[in-house]
Amino acid sequence: MANENQRLYTQQGYNELIEELKYLKGEKRDQIKQDLEAARSFGDLSENAEYDAARNEQAKVETRIKELEDMIENAVVIDESQIDSSIVSLGSVVKAYDVEFDEEITYNVVGSNEANPFEGKISDQSPIGRAIIGAKAGDEVTIDAPGGSMHIKILEVSRA
């Protein structure tokens, strides 16, 4: 039975979660521990800005560790070998032509937690992602996005 907290990830996205968790639990925790020890050496903790800053950083890191552990626990990594690479799906790299702006654009379709529009990584749950999932090269797709309608032609579909 599917868990409503489950999120799809590419293998790369899942590996990035693991690496971030490993970094935070190891190197980052050690750094914060050293920062706290140094701040304590300055004396009175009630008016110690360095100590407060280190404690705030510690709280942020521990919160992120819990988030990552939850994300990893609920992660579903897609099996690339079971995917038809000619059809847009999670993990696809899609070259498309934007009719309105007369330009080529490239999207990397990823899970919602991996999305980063500035790197061309769009979520499979975003308006564009939902519209192009299942499309093939040659298909024309109209996307209803918050900024208005967008018309694109899929030029090429490949795997990341």
KEVOMI-93636 format. One record per residue: residue number from 1; x, y, z of N, C-alpha, C in turn; residue in one letter. Coordinates in steps of 0.1 Angstrom, whole numbers. Example, Ala and Ser with C-alpha at 12.3 -4.5 7.8 and 13.67 -1.06 7.14 Angstrom:
<recs>
  pos     nX     nY     nZ    caX    caY    caZ     cX     cY     cZ  code
    1    132    -57     78    123    -45     78    132    -33     78     a
    2    128    -22     71    137    -11     71    129      0     79     s
</recs>
This chain:
<recs>
  pos     nX     nY     nZ    caX    caY    caZ     cX     cY     cZ  code
    1      8    -12      0      0      0      0      9     13      0     m
    2      5     22     -8     13     34    -10     11     43      2     a
    3     22     49      7     22     58     18     21     72     12     n
    4     12     81     17      9     94     12     22    103     13     e
    5     31     99     22     43    107     24     54    103     14     n
    6     52     93      6     62     88     -3     64     98    -14     q
    7     77    100    -18     81    109    -29     90    101    -38     r
    8     88    104    -51     96     98    -61    110    105    -63     l
    9    120     98    -64    134    104    -67    141     96    -78     y
   10    149    104    -85    158     97    -94    169     92    -85     t
   11    178     83    -90    189     77    -82    198     88    -78     q
   12    201     98    -87    210    109    -83    204    118    -72     q
   13    191    121    -73    184    129    -62    185    121    -49     g
   14    183    108    -49    183    101    -36    197    101    -31     y
   15    207     99    -39    221     99    -35    225    112    -29     n
   16    220    123    -34    222    137    -29    217    138    -15     e
   17    205    132    -12    199    133      1    208    125     11     l
   18    213    114      7    222    105     15    235    113     19     i
   19    241    119      8    253    127     10    251    139     19     e
   20    240    146     18    238    158     26    236    153     41     e
   21    229    142     43    226    137     56    240    133     63     l
   22    248    126     55    261    122     60    270    134     64     k
   23    270    144     56    277    156     58    272    163     71     y
   24    259    165     72    254    171     84    256    164     97     l
   25    255    150     96    257    142    109    272    141    112     k
   26    280    143    103    295    141    106    302    155    107     g
   27    306    160     96    314    172     95    307    184    101     e
   28    295    186     98    288    198    102    285    198    117     k
   29    281    186    123    279    185    137    292    187    145     r
   30    303    182    139    316    184    146    320    199    146     d
   31    317    206    135    320    220    134    312    228    144     q
   32    300    225    145    291    232    155    295    229    169     i
   33    299    217    172    304    213    185    317    222    189     k
   34    326    223    179    338    231    181    334    246    183     q
   35    324    251    175    320    265    177    314    267    191     d
   36    306    258    196    300    259    209    310    259    220     l
   37    320    250    218    331    250    228    339    263    228     e
   38    342    268    217    349    281    216    341    292    222     a
   39    328    293    219    319    303    224    318    302    239     a
   40    318    290    245    317    288    259    329    294    266     r
   41    341    293    259    353    298    265    353    313    267     s
   42    344    320    260    343    335    261    337    339    274     f
   43    331    330    282    326    333    295    311    334    295     g
   44    305    344    301    291    345    304    282    342    292     d
   45    274    331    293    266    327    281    254    335    279     l
   46    249    342    289    237    350    288    238    362    278     s
   47    250    367    276    252    378    267    263    374    256     e
   48    263    362    252    273    357    243    267    355    229     n
   49    270    364    220    264    363    207    269    351    199     a
   50    282    348    201    287    336    194    281    323    198     e
   51    278    322    211    271    310    216    257    309    211     y
   52    250    321    211    236    321    206    236    317    191     d
   53    246    322    183    246    319    169    249    304    167     a
   54    258    299    175    261    284    173    250    276    177     a
   55    242    280    188    230    272    192    219    273    181     r
   56    218    284    175    208    286    164    212    277    152     n
   57    224    277    149    229    269    138    227    254    141     e
   58    230    250    153    228    236    158    213    233    156     q
   59    204    241    160    190    239    158    186    237    144     a
   60    191    245    135    188    244    121    193    231    115     k
   61    205    228    119    211    215    114    203    203    118     v
   62    199    203    131    192    191    136    178    190    130     e
   63    172    202    127    159    202    120    161    196    106     t
   64    171    200     99    174    195     85    177    180     86     r
   65    184    176     96    187    161     97    174    153     98     i
   66    165    158    106    152    151    108    144    151     95     k
   67    144    163     88    138    163     75    143    153     65     e
   68    157    153     64    163    144     55    160    129     59     l
   69    161    126     72    158    112     76    144    108     71     e
   70    134    118     73    120    115     69    119    113     54     d
   71    126    122     46    126    121     32    132    108     27     m
   72    143    104     33    149     91     29    141     79     33     i
   73    135     80     44    126     69     49    114     67     39     e
   74    109     78     34     97     78     25    101     78     10     n
   75    113     77      7    118     78     -7    115     66    -15     a
   76    110     68    -28    109     57    -37    117     61    -49     v
   77    128     53    -51    137     55    -62    132     48    -75     v
   78    131     56    -85    125     50    -98    136     41   -104     i
   79    131     30   -110    140     20   -116    142     24   -131     d
   80    153     30   -134    156     35   -147    154     24   -158     e
   81    158     12   -154    158      1   -164    144     -3   -169     s
   82    134      1   -161    120     -2   -164    113      9   -172     q
   83    120     19   -176    113     31   -182    116     31   -197     i
   84    106     34   -204    107     37   -219    113     51   -220     d
   85    125     51   -225    133     64   -225    128     73   -236     s
   86    119     69   -245    113     78   -255    101     86   -250     s
   87     96     82   -238     84     89   -232     89     97   -220     i
   88     84    109   -219     88    118   -208     83    112   -195     v
   89     92    110   -186     89    105   -172     99    111   -162     s
   90     98    107   -150    107    112   -140    121    108   -144     l
   91    131    117   -144    144    114   -148    147    117   -163     g
   92    137    121   -170    139    125   -184    145    139   -186     s
   93    153    140   -197    158    153   -201    150    156   -214     v
   94    143    167   -213    134    170   -225    139    183   -231     v
   95    141    182   -244    145    194   -252    132    198   -259     k
   96    128    210   -257    115    215   -263    116    228   -269     a
   97    107    232   -278    107    244   -285     95    252   -279     y
   98     97    264   -274     87    273   -269     82    281   -281     d
   99     70    279   -285     64    285   -297     63    300   -295     v
  100     58    305   -284     56    319   -281     69    327   -281     e
  101     79    322   -274     92    329   -273    102    325   -283     f
  102     98    316   -293    107    312   -303    121    308   -298     d
  103    121    299   -288    134    295   -282    133    280   -278     e
  104    145    274   -278    146    260   -273    149    261   -258     e
  105    143    251   -251    145    250   -237    147    236   -233     i
  106    154    234   -223    157    220   -218    152    219   -204     t
  107    145    208   -201    140    205   -188    145    192   -183     y
  108    149    191   -171    152    178   -165    141    175   -155     n
  109    133    165   -158    121    162   -149    126    154   -137     v
  110    123    159   -125    128    153   -113    116    152   -103     v
  111    119    145    -92    109    145    -81    107    159    -75     g
  112     96    161    -68     93    174    -62    104    179    -53     s
  113    110    171    -45    121    175    -36    134    178    -42     n
  114    136    174    -55    148    177    -62    147    189    -71     e
  115    135    195    -73    133    205    -82    142    218    -79     a
  116    147    223    -90    155    236    -89    153    243   -103     n
  117    143    251   -105    141    257   -118    153    265   -123     p
  118    162    270   -114    173    278   -119    184    268   -126     f
  119    183    255   -123    192    246   -129    184    238   -140     e
  120    172    242   -143    164    235   -153    158    222   -148     g
  121    158    220   -135    152    208   -129    138    211   -125     k
  122    128    206   -132    114    208   -129    108    196   -123     i
  123     99    199   -113     92    188   -106     82    181   -116     s
  124     80    168   -114     70    161   -121     56    166   -116     d
  125     55    173   -105     42    178   -100     40    192   -104     q
  126     49    199   -110     47    213   -115     38    213   -127     s
  127     32    225   -130     23    226   -142     30    221   -154     p
  128     43    225   -157     50    220   -169     53    205   -168     i
  129     57    201   -156     60    186   -154     48    178   -157     g
  130     37    181   -151     25    173   -153     20    173   -167     r
  131     22    184   -174     18    185   -188     26    177   -198     a
  132     39    176   -195     48    169   -204     50    154   -201     i
  133     46    150   -189     48    136   -185     39    127   -195     i
  134     46    117   -201     38    109   -210     40    113   -225     g
  135     45    125   -227     47    130   -241     59    123   -247     a
  136     60    124   -261     71    119   -269     76    130   -278     k
  137     88    128   -284     93    137   -293     83    139   -305     a
  138     80    151   -309     71    154   -319     57    159   -313     g
  139     54    155   -301     42    160   -295     42    175   -292     d
  140     30    181   -293     28    195   -290     20    195   -277     e
  141     24    203   -267     17    203   -254     14    218   -251     v
  142      1    220   -246     -2    233   -240     -2    231   -225     t
  143      5    241   -219      6    241   -204     -1    252   -198     i
  144    -10    249   -189    -17    260   -182     -9    262   -169     d
  145     -2    273   -169      7    277   -158      1    289   -151     a
  146      6    292   -139      1    304   -132      2    317   -140     p
  147     13    318   -148     15    330   -156      8    330   -169     g
  148      0    320   -172     -8    320   -185     -5    307   -192     g
  149    -10    306   -204     -9    294   -212      5    294   -219     s
  150     10    282   -221     23    281   -228     22    269   -238     m
  151     27    271   -250     26    261   -260     41    257   -264     h
  152     44    244   -262     57    239   -265     56    226   -274     i
  153     66    224   -282     67    212   -290     79    204   -285     k
  154     77    191   -281     88    183   -276     97    179   -288     i
  155    109    182   -287    119    180   -298    126    166   -295     l
  156    130    164   -283    138    152   -280    136    148   -265     e
  157    136    135   -263    135    130   -249    146    120   -247     v
  158    154    122   -236    165    113   -233    165    111   -218     s
  159    174    103   -213    176    100   -199    187    109   -194     r
  160    186    113   -181    196    121   -175    209    113   -173     a
</recs>
